[in-house]
Amino acid sequence: MQFKDIIGHDAVKQRFIQTVKENRVSHAQLLIGPKGVGKLPMAIAFAQYVSCLDKKGDDSCGVCSSCRKYEKLIHPDLHFVFPVVKGKGFTHPVSDNFIDSWRNQIQSDPYFDIGDWYRTIGVDNAQGMIYASESNEIIRKLNLKTYESDYKMMIIWLPEKMHSACANKLLKMIEEPPVKTLFFMVAEEPDKIIQTILSRTQLVKIPSIEPNALSEAVNTEFNLSNQELNNVVRLSEGSYRKARILIKNSDENAANFENFVSIMRRCYARNVLDIMDWAEKIAGIGRERQKSFLNYCVRMIRENFILNLKHPEMVYLNGEEMNFSQRFSPFINEDNVWMISDELSKAYTDIERNANAKIVFLDLGLKLVKLLRP
């Protein structure tokens, strides 16, 4: 993967290239930013540039033996670590058990998220982790000599999913890695990474994609009118993945909207039996989709509050969402917006900690009854 394959972020690319030219590449870097902005492909492109045998002024050459192997993600000195799940025939799973699926995922859609990844490996109802067994594999690989490149590359996707035992084993390796070993960590929730690892990395912020670059990328892939294109770019808030979801109206986005409308109507009607039915239904969709739904709810509450304040220029809603929100927004105001958001955040935390989903969503629904109609 080359820098030219990544949408926007010219300043970040140039900064990475400059560190290579000046021979001051940090041995452990943590890339953070919103979902769908290209953090993982950026890390891969940077690793490819470092390993390229014929570097150009603004990118790797793309044709040398190293670049050709990077293109297929099969370079022997490129290593990946990512969340995996137990089962599927593995009692102590490590990333290499799923490496073929991982390569296919990146090559088919480098702007994927954790939910996409779980669906790819067929575990939509599970929560993955980077288990303690992974640390032994990392240490073993990085203590080997390089095969072809001057550098060994270790790309860790979502280090916030790392088991504490794994993280603690890696502390010394990250602080004092073997000669010419580079760590690239790609995180979406850096506050969940243990502090001792954070303190050993150089933070690199990957911001939202610039509107012009995002507009050009979307226009290249999809046939939209100017008005449709401008609307998608505005609503996507700099996320290429979100832009594609808005255009394709994915099943997940449509399901989130349907579930949001359903629970808000039932809570407003104070229909406890219907709320119980809804809680039982959503308890069966899988934890990652439940978390996605709760994040969606937080966004919708924010948008409805802004809409209620009569600031439509600051509202990011598509057609269906806007139609519903024009009727619903009067019920989201300064008296309840923060409490509703807090309850949604608490439910998210409970789901993440493997609480009983049916109880969590029933409790959430009953609290929303009081908050929507005090």
TORVOLUM-636480 format. One record per residue: residue in three letters; x, y, z of N, C-alpha, C, O in turn. Coordinates in steps of 0.2 Angstrom, whole numbers, plus 5000, padded with zeros to 4 digits. Each point is the difference from the previous one (the first is absolute). Example, Ala and Ser with C-alpha at 12.3 -4.5 7.8 and 13.67 -1.06 7.14 Angstrom:
<nodes>
ala506649725039499650065000500450065000500549995003 ser499350064993500450065001499650055003500350065001 
</nodes>
This chain:
<nodes>
met500449945000499650065000500450065000500550015004 gln499450044992500450064999499650065003499450005001 phe501050055000499750065003499450034995499550035002 lys500749964991499550024995499349975001499550024997 asp500549925006499449965000499550035006499549975001 ile500850075003499750035006499650064999500450054997 ile499049965005499750064998500250065005500049995006 gly500250064991500250065003500650005005500449964998 his499650085007500649995005500650024997500549975002 asp499650074993500650024997500650025005500549985000 ala499250065005500550035005500349945004500650005002 val499049955000500249955004500549954996500549985003 lys499350014991500549964996500750034999500549975001 gln499550104998500650034999500450005006500650005000 arg499050015006500449995007500349945001500649995002 phe499149954996500349945000500649994996500549975002 ile499450054991500650004996500650045002500549974999 gln499350085004500650055002500449965006500650015000 thr499049965004500449965006500449954997500649985003 val499249984992500549954997500650044996500549975001 lys499450084996500550034997500550035005500650004998 glu499250025008500450035005500349945005500350025004 asn499549924994500249945004499850015008500449995004 arg499050034997499850015007499249975001499650035003 val500449914994499349975001500049975007500449965002 ser499150065001499949975007499849935000499749974996 his500649995009500049935000499349975002499849954998 ala499850105005499349985002499550064999500150055004 gln499549944991499550054999499349985001499849944998 leu499850105005499349995001499550054995500050065002 leu499749914993499650044996499350005003499749945001 ile500050125000499350005003499650054995500350044997 gly499049955004499650044996499349974999499949945002 pro499650094995499449974999500049944996500449994997 lys499049985003499949944996500050024993499750054998 gly500549904997499950014993500450064997499950024994 val500750005009500450064997500649974997500450044997 gly499849905004500649974997500649995004500550004998 lys499449995008500649995005500449934998500650015000 leu499049944999500349944999500450004993500649985000 pro499150044995500350004993500650055001500549994996 met499550065008500550055001500649975003500650014998 ala499349945007500549975003500449954995500649995000 ile499049984996500249954995500450034995500649984998 ala499250085000500350044994500750035003500550004997 phe499550025009500650025003500549945001500650014998 ala499249945004500449945001500349984993500649984999 gln499050024996500249994993500550054998500549984996 tyr499450085005500550054998500749995004500550014996 val499549975010500649995004500449944996500650015000 ser499049944998500349944998500250004992500449964998 cys499350094999500150014993500750004998500450045003 leu499849934991500750004998500250054995500650014999 asp498950034999500150064995499550055002499650024996 lys500550015010499550055002500050064996500550034997 lys498950005001499950064997500050065004499949995007 gly500050074991500050065004499350005004500050035005 asp499549944992499350015004499749935001499450005002 asp500949944996499749945001500549944999500550014997 ser499349935005500449944998499949994993499650034996 cys500949935001500050004992499449954998499850014994 gly500049945010499449964998500249944995499649964999 val501150044999500149954995500649955003500149954997 cys500350085008500649955002499749945003499449995001 ser501049965001499849945003499750015006499549975002 ser500750085002499750015007499350034999499549985003 cys500450074993499450034999499549954997499450005002 arg500849954994499549954997499849955005499449985000 lys501050015005499849965006499650035004499549985003 tyr500650094998499650045005499350014997499550005003 glu500550004990499350014997499649945001499350005001 lys501049945000499649945002500049985007499749955002 leu500650105002500149995007500349945002499849975005 ile500750014991500349935002500850015001500449955000 his499850115001500750025001500249965007499750015005 pro500949954995500149965006500250045006500049985005 asp500250094994500250045005499450045002500150055005 leu499349944993499450045002499649955004499849954998 his500050085008499649955004499450045003500050065001 phe499449915000499450035002499849975006500149945001 val499650105004499649975006499450045000499950064999 phe499549905002499450035000499549965005500249945001 pro499250085001499649965004499749944996499950004995 val500249955009499749934998499549975005499950035006 val499849924993499649975004500149925002500349974995 lys499550015011500149935001499549964996499550034998 gly500649915002499549964996500349994993500650014999 lys499049984996500249994993500649955000500450004995 gly499649955010500649955000500650025003500549975000 phe499550095003500650035004499850015007499650045002 thr500849935002499950015008500450065002499850045004 his500849974993500550055002500150044993500650004998 pro498950045000500150034993500550055000500150045004 val500349974990500450054999499850034993499749974996 ser500650095002499850034994500249964994499650004995 asp500949965005500249964994499549954998500049974995 asn499650015010499449954999499550034995499749964997 phe500350105002499550044996500350044995499750044997 ile500949955001500450054996499750004993500050054997 asp499849895000499750004993499450055000499950044995 ser499749955010499450045000500150075001499750054997 trp500849975007500350065001500250044994499850054998 arg500649914998500350034994499450014995500050054997 asn499549915003499550014995499650065002499750034996 gln500249985011499650055002500350074998499750044998 ile501049965003500350074999500050014992499950064998 gln500249894998500050014993499450014997499950044995 ser499549945008499450014998499750075002499650034997 asp500649995009499750065003500550025006499949995005 pro500650064993500550025005499750055006500350015005 tyr499150014993499650055005499549965004499550035003 phe500649914999499549965004500150025007500550035002 asp499049945002500050015007500049935004499949954996 ile500050055010500149945004499349964998500149945000 gly499450094999499449964999500049964993499849955000 asp500550094995500249974994500449945000499949944997 trp500650075008500549945001499749945003500149944998 tyr499550075007499749955003499549964995499949945001 arg499850104995499549974995500449954995499849954998 thr500850085001500449964995500249945003500049954996 ile500250045010500249945003499449965003500149955003 gly499350084996499449965002499950005007499749945003 val500450115001499950005007499750075002500250035005 asp499249984992499750065001499750015007499950065003 asn500049895001499850005006500549995006499849995006 ala500850034992500649995005500450065000499950054996 gln500549965009500450065001500749975000500249965004 gly500250064991500749985000500550035004499850055004 met500849924997500550035004500749984997500049954996 ile500550085006500749984999500249975006500150035005 tyr499949904995500149965006500750005002500550024997 ala499649955009500750005003500449954996500650025000 ser499149934997500449964995500450044995500549984997 glu499250075001500350044994500650035002500550014996 ser499650015010500750035002500649964999500550024998 asn499449915003500549964999500250004992500649994998 glu498950014998500150004993500450064998500450004996 ile499450065007500350064998500750005002500450024996 ile499749965010500750005002500549954996500550024998 arg499249925000500349954996500250034993500650004998 lys498950034999500150034993500550065000500550004996 leu499550045009500450065000500749985002500550054999 asn499649905004500749985002500449964994500649995001 leu499050004994500349974994500450054996499850065000 lys500649924996500450054995499550014995499549964998 thr500650104999499650024994500149954994500649985000 tyr498950014996500149964994500350034994500549984997 glu499150085002500250044994500150075001500550034997 ser499150005007500050075001500550025006500349965003 asp499950104997500450035006499750005006500249995006 tyr499150024994499650005005499449955001499849974995 lys500150015011499449965002499450055002500150045004 met499449944993499450055001499449965004499949944998 met499950095007499549975004499450045001500050065003 ile499549934993499450045000499449975005499849954998 ile500150095007499549975005499350044999500050065001 trp499549914997499450034998499550005007499949945002 leu499950115000499650015006500349975006499849955003 pro500850084999500349985007499650015006500249975005 glu499350074994499550005006499749945002499749995005 lys500349964990499749935001500549955003499849945000 met500850095002500549955002499949985007499850045005 his500249904997499949975006500650035005500650014997 ser499350015009500550035004500649955001500550035000 ala499449915000500649955000500450014994500650005001 cys499150014993500450014994500350065000500650014998 ala499150045004500350075000500650015005500550034998 asn499449945008500650005005500649964997500550025002 lys499449934995500549964997500450044995500649994998 leu499150054998500350044995500350065001500350044996 leu499649995011500350065002500750014998500250054997 lys500249905005500750014999500250004993500450034997 met499249924999500250004993499850064996500450024996 ile499150025006499850064997500550065002500150044996 glu500149955010500450065003500749994997500450054998 glu499949885002500749994997499949944995500249955001 pro499550074993500049954995500649974997500550045001 pro499549914996500649974996500250064995499650044998 val501149965000500250054995499650004994499849944997 lys500050125001499750014993499349965000499849964996 thr499850055010499349975001499650065001500150045004 leu499349974992499650055000499349975002499749964997 phe500050085008499349985002499550064997500250065001 phe499349924996499550044998499349985004499849954998 met500050095006499349985003499550044998500150074999 val499349914999499450034997499550005005499749945001 ala500150115002499450005005499550054999500050054996 glu499449935006499450045000499850035007499650055000 glu500649915005499850025007500750005004500049965004 pro500450094995500750005003499950005008500449985004 asp499050054998500050005008499949945003500049995006 lys499949954990499949945003500749964999500049945002 ile500550094996500649975000500450015006499950055003 ile500449905000500350015006500650055000500350014995 gln499750035010500450065000500849994999500350044997 thr499949905005500749984999500249994993500550014998 ile499049974998500149994993500050074997500450024995 leu499150025006499950074998500650045000500250034996 ser500149965010500650045002500649984996500550044999 arg499549914998500649974996499950014992500449984996 thr499050065002499950014993500050074998499950045005 gln500249974989500050074997499350014997499849964996 leu499850095007499350004997500050044994500350054999 val499349924996499950034993499250004999499749955000 lys500150115000499350014999499850004992500350044996 ile499249925002499850004993499350035000499549975003 pro500450094995499450035001499549984994500149954997 ser499350085004499549994995500350014993500450054999 ile499349924996500250014993499850074997499450025002 glu501050024995499850064998499450004995500049954996 pro499650095004499450004996500149994992499749964997 asn500850085001500250004993500249934998499849974994 ala500750005010500249934998499549955001499949954996 leu499750065009499449955001499550004994499849954998 ser500150115000499550014994500349974994499649974996 glu501050045003500349974994500049935000499849964995 ala500350015011500049925000499349975000499949954996 val499650095007499349974999499850014993499749964997 asn500550105000499750014993500349954995499749984995 thr500949995007500449964995499649935001500049964995 glu499850025011499749935001499350004998499749954998 phe499950115004499350004999499750054995500450054999 asn499149944998499750054995499550045004499449975000 leu500850085002499550045004499950074997500550034996 ser498950005005500050074998500450055004500249985006 asn499950084992500450055005499750015006500350005005 gln499050004995499650015007500149945004500150015006 glu499849934991500149945004500749995003500149985006 leu500450044990500749995002500150055005500449985005 asn499450084995500250055005499649985007500350015005 asn499149964994499749985006500349945004500150005006 val500249954990500349945002500750035004500149975005 val500250074992500750025002499950045007500349995005 arg499150054995499950035006499849965006500250005006 leu499349954992499849955006500549955002500049985006 ser500550014990500549955001500550025005500449965003 glu499750114998500450035005500749974999500449995005 gly499950014989500749984999500149935000500649985000 ser498949975000500149935001499849974993499450004998 tyr501149974999499849964993499649955001499549984996 arg500649985010499549945001499350035001499549974997 lys500450085007499450035001499650024994499449994999 ala501150044996499750034994499749944996499550004997 arg500949945003499749944996499449975003499649984996 ile500450025010499449985004499450044998499449984999 leu500750095001499450044998499849994993499450014999 ile501049984997499849994993499749934999499550004996 lys500849955007499749944999499449985004499749955000 asn500250105005499549995005500049935003499649964999 ser501050025004500149935002499549975005499750045003 asp500349904997499549975004500150025008499550015003 glu501250004999500150025007499750065001499750025005 asn500450034991499850075001499250005000499750045004 ala500049934991499349995000499749975006499550025003 ala500849935000499849965006500150055006499650005004 asn500950044996500150045006499550055000499750025005 phe500150014989499550055000499349975002499650035004 glu500349914993499349975002500049985008499550025003 asn501049965000500049995007500050065004499650005005 phe500750054993499950075003499350025000499850025005 val499949984989499350035000499649955004499550035004 ser500649914996499649955004500050015007499550015003 ile501150005000500050015007499850075002499750005006 met500450054990499850065002499250015000499750035005 arg500049944991499350004999499749965006499550025003 arg500849924998499749965006500150035007499650005004 cys501050044997500150035006499650065001499750025005 tyr500150024989499650065001499349975001499650045004 ala500249914993499349975002500049965007499449995002 arg501150015001500149965006499749935000499649985005 asn500549994990499849934999500549955002500449984996 val499650005011500549965003500049934996500649974999 leu498950005000500049944996500350004994500449954998 asp499550104998500350014993500850015001500449984996 ile499850065010500750015001500349945002500649984998 met499149975005500349945002500149964994500549964999 asp499050044996500149964994500650034996500349964997 trp499750105003500650044996500649985003500549984996 ala499650025011500649985003500249934999500649984999 glu498949975000500249934999500250004993500549964998 lys499250074997500250004993500750034999500449964997 ile499850095006500650034999500649975004500650004998 ala499249965007500549965003500349944996500549985002 gly499150014993500349944995500450024994500149964996 ile500150115004500350024993500749995001500450024995 gly499949975010500850005001500250065003499850054999 arg500849945005500250065004500350054996499950065002 glu500549934993500250054996499550044997500150074999 arg499449904998499450044997499650045006499850054998 gln500249925008499750045005500450065002499750055001 lys500949944999500450065001500050054995500050065001 ser500049924992499950044995499350045000500050064999 phe499549905003499350045001500050055006499750054999 leu500749945006500050055006500450064998499850055001 asn500749944995500450064997499550044995500050065000 tyr499649904996499650034996499550045004499850064998 cys499949925007499550035005500350075002499750055000 val500949945003500450065002500050064995499850065001 arg500449924993500050054995499350024998499950074999 met499649895001499350034998499850045006499650054998 ile500549945008499850045005500350075000499750055001 arg501049954997500350064999499750044994499950065001 glu500049914994499750034994499350035001499950064998 asn499749905006499350035001500150065005499550045000 phe500949965005500150065004500250064996499750055001 ile500849944995500250064996499450024995499950064999 leu499749894999499550024995499450045004499750054998 asn500249935009499650035004500250075002499650055001 leu501049964999500350075001500050054994500250065000 lys499549914994499950044994500650024997500150064998 his500449895002500650014996500149954995500449955000 pro499250054994500049944995500650004997500249954997 glu500250105002500750004997500549965003500549984997 met499350005010500549965004499849935000500349965004 val499150024993499749945001500349954994500050024994 tyr500149925008500349954995499549945000500149955003 leu499450064993499549945000499849994992500050054996 asn499949895003499849984993499250014999499750025005 gly500049964990499350024998499549975005499650035003 glu500549904998499649965005500050035007499650015004 glu501150004998500150025007499750075001499850025005 met500350024990499750075001499350005000499750045004 asn499949924992499350005000499849985007499550035003 phe500849925000499849985007500250055005499650015005 ser501050024995500250045005499650075000500050035005 gln499749994989499650065001499450005004499850045003 arg500049894998499549995005500249985007499750025005 phe500949954995500249985006500550055004500050005006 ser500350044991500550055003499750045006500450025004 pro499050004995499750045006500049975007500050035005 phe500149904995500149975006500749995003500149975005 ile500450054991500750005002500250075001500050044996 asn500149985011500150075002500550005005500349955002 glu499950115000500550015005499949975007500449995004 asp498949994997499949975006500149925000500149975006 asn500050004989500149935000500549984995500249945000 val500150104996500549974995500649975003500249954998 trp500050085007500749975003499849945004500449955000 met499050055003499849935004499949954995500249945001 ile499550074993499949954995500749974998500149944999 ser500350114999500749984998500349965005500449954998 asp499650075008500349965005499849935001500449955000 glu498950044999499749935001500249964994500249945001 leu499950094993500249964994500749985001500249954998 ser500350105005500749985001500149955005500449964999 lys499150045006500149955005499849934997500349955002 ala499250054994499849944997500549974995500149945000 tyr500350114997500549984996500649965004500249954998 thr499950085007500649975005499749945003500549955000 asp498950045001499849945003500049944995500249945001 ile499650084993500049954994500849984999500149944999 glu500350115001500749984999500349965005500549964999 arg499250045007500349965006499649935000500049975005 asn499650024990499749934999499450005005499849945002 ala499950115000499450005004499449964996500050004994 asn499549985010499449974996499750054996499750055003 ala500349944990499750054996499350025001499850054999 lys499849905002499350015001499850045006499650044999 ile500849955006499950045006500250074999499750055002 val500949964995500350074998499550044996499850065002 phe499949914993499650044995499350015003499650054999 leu500149905005499450015004500150065005499650045000 asp500949965004500250055004500050074997499850055002 leu500649954992500050064996499450034998499850065001 gly499749894996499450024998499650035006499650054999 leu500449925007499650035005500250075002499650045003 lys501149974997500250065002499950064995499850055001 leu500149934992499950044995499250025001499850064998 val499849905004499350025001500050065005499650044998 lys500749965007500050055005500350074997499850055001 leu500849944995500350064997499750034995500050064999 leu499649904997499650034994499450035002499850064997 arg499949925008499350025003500050015007499749955003 pro500750095000500150015007499350015004500050015006 
</nodes>
